[in-house]
Amino acid sequence: MANILVVDDDLDIVELVKSMLVPRHNVVGATDSATALEVLKDQDIQLLITDVRMPNVNGFILINQAKKLKPNLNVIIISAYYDENDEIARQVVKRYADIALSKPLRSQTVNEVVDSVLGV
């Protein structure tokens, strides 16, 4: 059972992802980067699942800050704008995360990707 942090400025997305992963994992949600960083400082989080397009501090900045706190942190990017056929998008994901998922999210896919990233 892993400790997972889900970050999206849309609370409905946070709750959706949480519902997909609980009870197999402990899941904490945040709707902004500042809250997410506080959670990362205070808790033993193994996996960060974050949106990219968020107000104030975007997901890439959050990932950079999170990796400074926890260099071995696994990261999954979720985005409505990710196109896995776009080479530039794939290179960006490779730089910042383990993998990216496109919204809308499906429970089976999310669980398979989380298990793969965590090595379960």
For each residue, the residues with C-beta under 8 A, 3 or more apart:
1: 24 25 26
2: 25 26 46 47 114 118 120
3: 25 26 28 43 44 45 46 47
4: 21 25 26 27 28 45 46 47 48 49 114
5: 27 28 29 30 36 39 40 43 45 47 48 49 50
6: 13 14 17 18 21 27 28 29 30 49 50
7: 14 29 30 31 32 33 36 48 49 50 51 54 59 62
8: 11 13 14 17 31 50 51 54 78
9: 31 32 51 54 55
10: 13 14 31 51
11: 8 14 15 29 31
12: 15 16
13: 6 8 10 16 17 51 78 103 105
14: 6 7 8 10 11 17 18 29 30 31
15: 11 12 18 19 29
16: 12 13 19 20 105
17: 6 8 13 14 20 21 27 29 49 78 105 110
18: 6 14 15 21 22 27 29
19: 15 16 22
20: 16 17 105 107 110 111
21: 4 6 17 18 24 25 27 110 111 114
22: 18 19 25 26 27
23:
24: 1 21 111
25: 1 2 3 4 21 22 114
26: 1 2 3 4 22
27: 4 5 6 17 18 21 22
28: 3 4 5 6 39 43 45
29: 5 6 7 11 14 15 17 18
30: 5 6 7 14 33 35 36 39
31: 7 8 9 10 11 14 35
32: 7 9 35 36 54 55 56 57
33: 7 30 36 37 54 56 57 58 61 62 65
34: 37 38 56 57
35: 30 31 32 38 39
36: 5 7 30 32 33 39 40 48 50 62 66
37: 33 34 40 41 62 65 66 69
38: 34 35 41 42
39: 5 28 30 35 36 42 43 45
40: 5 36 37 43 45 48 66 69 70 73
41: 37 38 69
42: 38 39
43: 3 5 28 39 40
44: 3
45: 3 4 5 28 39 40 48 70 73
46: 2 3 4 73 74 118
47: 2 3 4 5 73 74 75 76 114 117 118
48: 4 5 7 36 40 45 62 63 66 73 74 75 76
49: 4 5 6 7 17 75 76 78 114
50: 5 6 7 8 36 59 62 63 75 76 77 78
51: 7 8 9 10 13 54 59 77 78 79
52: 58 59 60 77 78 79 81 82
53: 58 59 79 80 81
54: 7 8 9 32 33 51 57 58 59 62
55: 9 32
56: 32 33 34
57: 32 33 34 54 61 62 65
58: 33 52 53 54 61 62
59: 7 50 51 52 53 54 62 63 77 79
60: 52 63 64 92 96
61: 33 57 58 64 65
62: 7 33 36 37 48 50 54 57 58 59 65 66
63: 48 50 59 60 66 67 75 77 96 97
64: 60 61 67 68 96
65: 33 37 57 61 62 68 69
66: 36 37 40 48 62 63 69 70 73 75
67: 63 64 70 71 73 75
68: 64 65 71
69: 37 40 41 65 66 73
70: 40 45 66 67 73
71: 67 68
72:
73: 40 45 46 47 48 66 67 69 70
74: 46 47 48 98 117 118
75: 47 48 49 50 63 66 67 96 97 98
76: 47 48 49 50 97 98 99 100 101 113 114 117
77: 50 51 52 59 63 82 93 96 97 99 100 101
78: 8 13 17 49 50 51 52 82 100 101 102 103 105
79: 51 52 53 59 82 100 101 102 103
80: 53 102 103
81: 52 53
82: 52 77 78 79 89 93 100 101 102
83: 86 89 102
84: 89 90 100 102
85:
86: 83 89 90
87: 90 91
88: 91 92
89: 82 83 84 86 92 93 100
90: 84 86 87 93 94
91: 87 88 94 95
92: 60 88 89 95 96
93: 77 82 89 90 96 97 99 100
94: 90 91 97
95: 91 92
96: 60 63 64 75 77 92 93
97: 63 75 76 77 93 94 100
98: 74 75 76 117
99: 76 77 93 113 116 117
100: 76 77 78 79 82 84 89 93 97
101: 76 77 78 79 82 105 109 110 113
102: 78 79 80 82 83 84
103: 13 78 79 80
104:
105: 13 16 17 20 78 101 109 110
106: 109 110
107: 20 110 111
108: 111 112
109: 101 105 106 112 113
110: 17 20 21 101 105 106 107 113 114
111: 20 21 24 107 108 114 115
112: 108 109 115 116
113: 76 99 101 109 110 116 117
114: 2 4 21 25 47 49 76 110 111 117 118 120
115: 111 112 118 120
116: 99 112 113 119 120
117: 47 74 76 98 99 113 114
118: 2 46 47 74 114 115
119: 116
120: 2 114 115 116
